Amino acid sequence: MAYKEVPQSIQKLIEKVTALAKNHPKWVAVFENCFSNTLLTTVNRHEDDTTFVLTGDIPAMWLRDSTAQVRPYLVVANEDDEIYRMIAGLVKKQFEYICIDPYANAFNELANGKGHQDDQTEMSPWVWERKYEVDSLCYPIQLGYLLWKATGKTNHFDETFTAGVRRVLDVWELEQNHNHSAYRFERETNRKEDTLSHGGKGSPVLPVGMTWSGFRPSDDSCIYHYLVPSNMFAVVVLEYLEVIFSELIPNHEIFHRAKELRAAIKKGIEEFAIVRNQEGKEVYAYEVDGFGNFVIMDDANVPSLLAAPYLGYCEEDDPIYLETRKTLLSKENPYYFDGVFAKGIGSEHTPKDYVWPIALAIQGLTTSDKMEKEEILNTLCSIDAGTNLMHEGVDVNNPNEYTREWFSWSNMMFCELLMDYCGMRVRQ
């Protein structure tokens, strides 16, 4: 069942934002369009009370994207039981998928065999794509936890959730030593970012406590496979699991596994992911391999290094984060672009000089400077090509050139930034 009209609780929130941002009519127009669009065009409630959320112009559900798409609706979940049930249904669907295959990043609504079935990996008719990404397992845990924080309800912490969490822990523990893993991924392609080297196993890594990731949240392959922002995210959600399985649904085994894994990953980040930039200042690397190799950069997709405070890994005023942020928002980051109409972080996933609205929104969500937030909101509204929607990447010198006409994750990141500007935040 798809939504035919905007629920009253959502309409009231739109009206509240409209009143608070009345001096910025363009902001309001984009917000109203984006906030309604995601609910009306991407959400499908199933008869079994689960929820499938389409990513947009690709007919599949990403574990990552679907969480980010509904996250801003959490602010009304406590007052609208239907919104709670919609989000709880998504958590259930996500963990059903994780139980099918914890290495997959995107799934079909039905077991119809659509997607990248020719990839050389263990495909299933349920799986659209099987690029293993640590963050794909972080996001469903985050959503379940944030839904509890928003509503106090725990119905979504059911047997499927617990079974899925065990699968997540199994994978993250195994991938602390990727040499023991059976996961492989290769694709017949001219685009090297869409496949893994070394016979589908990826470049070598040395076990250091962190957990291995084949691909980035951009769905592009890692250079060095300890993806630092994703490991940061794992540290955060493992702490969520400690709370859930000690206070809400006590389980001694899961609690201790999560606690030990969190400590090991955090120690690995602190010992191997803090490097020096061109000025000799300590910053977080984007990827490392444990052998001393690293890359200083950031990608627009979240989790990113820029997003560390947004994810809950550190505070905005953390000295290493601030130095990292300064580096990322400079030419030392090969994916930082500065043009006539916009400046910010883009991605290897899109052409050179294309900045991503998602990254701009994260830049605004990780600063306490309201003027910076306002400047970013103005920029985002000026590069929408008159559509009142956000896109994937936008040419910094020509906003009429962009990728993805329909990209729900980007739309909702704009909404979350404007809500933040208006003092409405998702409780963490």
N, C-alpha and C positions, 0 to 999 in steps of 0.2 A: 504494500500500500504506500503510495507516494502522497506527500502533502499537496492538497489542492489549494489551500489558502494559508496565509501566515497566522499562526496561533495568536491569541490575544496577548499572552505574556510577552511574546516576541515583539508584537506591535507596540506594546507599552514601553518596552525598552528602546525601541526605535524612536518613539516620541520623546522619551527622556533624553536621549542623545541629541535629538533635534533641538530640544530646548536649551541644552547646555552648550551646544555648538552653533547657536542660531546666527552668530556673526560670521560664520563660514559656510555659506549655502552650498558650495561645491563639496565640501567635506560631507555634509549631510546627504547630498544626493548620491554620492558614491557609497556611503555607509548603508543607506536604506536599500539601495540596489543589491549590494554585495551580501548584506545580512539576510535578506529575503531569498536571494538567488540560491544560496547553498541549500537551504531547507527545501525549497520548491523544486530543485532540479537534480539533486544528488542523493537524497535520502530516500531509502525504500524500506518500509517496515514489513517484516515477514509475519506470517500467521503464527509461527512458533515464538513470537515476541523477540526475535533477533532483528538487527538492523544492518543493512548493507549500504555503504556510502560510496558512491561513484566518485572517482578522482576528478572527473570533468570530461574532457574530450577523449579520454581513453576508457574503454568499457571494462574497467576492472577496479578493484578496491585495494589500495595500498594501506598496509598497517600504519605506516607513518602518517600519510596524508589524511586518512580518515579521522585520526585523533585530532590533528590540528584543525580540521574542518569544523568539528563540533565543539572544540574547546571554548570559544566565546559564549556558547549557549549555556555553559555551566552556571553562569551568573543568575539564570532564572530557573535552574533545575529544582531548587528548593521550594519554589512557589508554584510550579507547574508539574504535576505528577506525570503528565504525558511526555514532557521534555525529559524528565528523569528516566522514564521507561525507554524512550528512544535512545538515550545515551547508554543506559544499562544494556540495552539490546545490542548496541555496537560492541561494548566490552565483551559480551558473550560471544558474538560472532567472531571477533578478533581472536579470542582464545580457542574457539572451535578450529579456526584456521591454523593457529599455532600447533594445536594437537595433531593436525593433518601433516604439517611440515614446518618445523621451526626455522628452516633455512630459507624459506620463500619470503619474498618481499611484497608480492602482489597476487591477488586471488580473483577467480571468477565467481560470479554470483551463484552459478550452478556448476556441476561437474560436467562442463560442456567441451572441455579440451581446447578452449580458445587460448590465444597468447603464443608464447615462444616455445612451442612444443618441440621444435627441432634443436633446441640447445642441448649440448652434451653434458647432462647432469641428470639426476633422478627426478624427472618430471611426473606430475599427476594431472588428471583432467580438471582438478580443482585449482591448479596453480597457473596463473598468468605468466609469472616470471619468478625465477629462483636465484636471484642475485642475493647472496647472504650479506646482510647489513646488521650490525649490532643494534642500531637505533630502531630497526623494525620490531625488535623485541622489547625495547625500552618503552616505546610509546603506549602500547596497551596497558602496561603496568601503571604508567603515569596517569592514564585516563581513569582507570579504576580507582586509584588513590584520590585523585582530584575530585571525582564524583562523590566519594565518601566525604571528603572535606567540605564540599559544597552543600551536601544534603544531610549528612549523618546517617545515611542509609547504607546497608551492607548486603542487600539482597543479591547484588551482582558478584559478590565473593562466593560463588557456588562451586560445585565439584569440577566444572569445566575450567573455571579460573585456577583452581588449585592444581589440576592436572597440567594445565598450560604452563603455570609457573615452574613446575618440576621440569618440563621440557626445556624451558628457558635456562634454568640453572644447569641442566645436563649439558646443553650446548656451550654455554659460557665457560663452564669448568673444563670441558673437553678442549675448547679452542684457546685455552691458556697455553696449550702445547699443540700447535696446529699439525705437527708431524704425526700425531695420533689420530687425526681426523680423516674421515673417508670423503668429506665434501670436496667436490671438484666442479668447475664450471668453465665451459668453453662455448663460444658462439662463432659460427662462420660469419665473419664480418670484416670490413675494411677499417672499422673504427676500433682501435686498440682499447679504448676505454670500456668497451662492451664485453670484454672477455678477460680471463685471467691467464697470466704467463705460466711458464714452467709446468706445462701439461695440465693446466686448469687448477693448479694448486696455489698459484701466486708466488711472488718473490719470497726468498727465505727470511725467516724471523728467528730470533733467539728468545726463548721463554723468559719473561721478566715480570710476570704477575698480571699484566693486562690481558685482555681477551681479543682474539684475532677477528678482523673484519675483512671480507673479500672486497666489498664495495662501499663507497661513500653514500650519504643520503641523497646525493644527486643521481644515484644508480650508475655512477662511473667507477671504474676500478681504482683501488688504492695503489699508490706507488710503494709505500711502506705500510705494512698491514696492521700496525697498531694505530688505529685511527683515534687520536687523542680526544676530540670532542665527544665522540660516541662512547669512549670509555668513561669520560666525565659523566655523561648521562647515565651510564650503567651504575656508577657509584651512587648517584642520586636515587635511582629507582630501587636499588638493592636496599637502601635505607628505608624506603617506603615498605618494602617487603618485610623488613624487620618489625616495623610497626604493625602491619596487617597481621602477621603470623605470631605476634606476641600479645597484642591487645584485642584484636577483633575476632580472629579465628585461630586460636593458639595451636601451633604446630612446632614442636621442639626441633624436629629435623630441618624443616625449611628455614626456620629462623636462624639456626646456626650455620647452615650452608650459605645463606645470604650474607650473614655477618662476616664470615671468613673470606668469602669472595670479594666483598666490598673492600675489606682491609687490604687484600692482595692487589687489587686493581689500583686503589688509591696510592699505595706504596710504589707501584710501577710508574704511575704518572709522575709522582714527586721525584723519583730517582732518574727517570729516563726521558721525560717529556719536557723538562725545563731546559731550554738551550739559550744561546746568546744570539741576538740579532746583529745587523750590520754595525750598530753603534756600540755593541758589546753589552747591551742591557739584557737582563734575564726576561725571557718570554716563553710562552707555551708553543711548542711545535705543533703543526697540524697532524703530521704522521711521523712515526719512528719505527725502527725495526729491531731495536735491542742491540744491534751491532755498532751503534754510534751514528748511523745515517738518519737524517731527518729532513723535513721540508718545512720552511716557514711560508705560510700562505693561509688563506681561508677561502671557503666556498660559501655561496649564498644559501645553500640548503641547510636546514636545521636538523640535527645539532651541528653547530659551528662553534669555533672558538669565541667569536663575538657574542654568541648566545649563552656563554657559561653562566652569567648571573640569572638570566631568564630561565635556564634549566634548573637552577638552584645549586649549582656546584660551588659558587663563591659569591662574595658580595661585589657590588659595582665598584667599590673603592679599594678592592684588593690590589696591592701594588703590582704584582706580576700581571694580573688581568689588565690593569690600566696601561702598562707598558705594552702588553700584547695588543690591546685595542688600538693604541697609537700606531703600532707597526702595521696592523691589518688595514687601517684606514690611511695607508700611504702607498707609494709606488713600490715599496719592498714586497708588498703582496701582489703577485703577478695578476691577480684577478680583481684588483681595485682599478676602477675606470673613472675618469673625470672628463666631462664633456660640456657642451653648451647648455644642455637642459637638466642634467643630473650628474651626480657623482656618488659612487658607492661600490659595493662588492657585487661582482658577477660570478660566473662559473665557467669551468671548462666545458660544461654541458651545453652552453650556448655560445654564439659568436663573440669575438673580441669586441669590446666596447659596449656590451649589453649588460646593464645593471639590473639586478633583480629587486622588485618591490618587496619580496620576502626579506631580503637582507636589509633594505632600508627600514622596514618595520622593526626588525630586530635591533637595529642601531637605535631607533627611538625608544624601544622597550627596555634598553639597558643603560639609559641615562636618566638622571634626575633633573636634567636641564630642560625645563619646559619650552624654552625658546628653540632648542634643538628639535624637540618633538614637533613643534609647530612648523618649523622649517621643513622637516621631513614630510609631514602631512601635506603641506603645500606642494612639495615636489611630486609626491605620489599622485596627487590630483592633476598635476600639470602634464603628466606623462601617460595618461590613460587613453590617449588618442580619441577623446570625446565619447568613450563607451560607457563611462561610469562603472567600469570594472577594472580590476588589476590583471596583469598578464604575467607570464613567466619571466622573460627577459625583455628589456626595452633598450633600444639604441640611445645612448646618452646624447647623441647629436641629432637624432630624428625620432621623436616619440611615436611617429606613425609606423615605424618599423619595430615589430615586436614578435615574440614567439608565444604561441598558445592563446587563442581567443578566449578559451574557457578553462580557467585554472582556479578551482575552488579554494585550494590552500592559500594561494596568494590573496584572494578576495578576503578571506577571514583574518589573515594577518593584518590587513589594513584596518579591519573592524576592531581587532583587539588593540591596536595602537590608539585608535581614536577613543575607545572606551577607557583605556589607560589615561589618556590625556584628560578625560572627563572625570577621572577619579574612580572608575569602575574596574576592578581587577579580579581576576580569577584567584580564588583563595588557594594558597599552597601550604 
